[in-house]
Amino acid sequence: VQPDVASQARAALEQLVRRPRGCFEQLTSMMRLYALFQRLDDPDGGPAGRPTREVHDAFLAGMQQLAWHETPTGGFSWFGHGPADPRLTATAVATMAELDPWSLDASDMFHRTVDHLAASQHDDGSWHVTPRDGDPHPCAAVTSLSALSLAETGRHGDPLQRALVWLVEN
């Protein structure tokens, strides 16, 4: 019997934790599960108690696997090479922002990724996707995800403002 709801939730989450594996989406979903451990004991969202060894080891394995998807430019791609995909880069930024302060070991990767996301924004404020036909075009969904990801980092500067203007106008 657990003393409170937070303890019950923490015990249930510990049962779900496993070493992350699979595709990028499975990895980032599992990594976000680890972020819940930070919030269970602290209603303000600050760091919670120390995670169990199993949770900590799974988190470190997840960060190593996440780093495998990083491109040399700081963006993220399906296989860690080739052009960075703005959807994956924005998802990686949001995931790492939720994991902070656990991601202190990955702070260089986090900052590189945030910088890449901001730098990959087009002059009009949008982010583009390249469909199968190879013709890049602005995309509201990717621009929304990128803007939200930047907002989660606390970066409320020019890239976020330009994205919001583009979204309102388009």
Salt bridges, closest charged atoms under 4 A:
GLU14 OE2 - ARG10 NE 3.92
ASP41 OD2 - ARG10 NH1 3.32
ASP57 OD1 - ARG53 NE 3.48
GLU70 OE2 - ARG112 NE 2.79
ASP85 OD2 - ARG87 NH2 2.93
GLU98 OE2 - ARG32 NE 3.23
ASP115 OD1 - ARG155 NH1 2.94
ASP158 OD2 - ARG162 NE 2.98
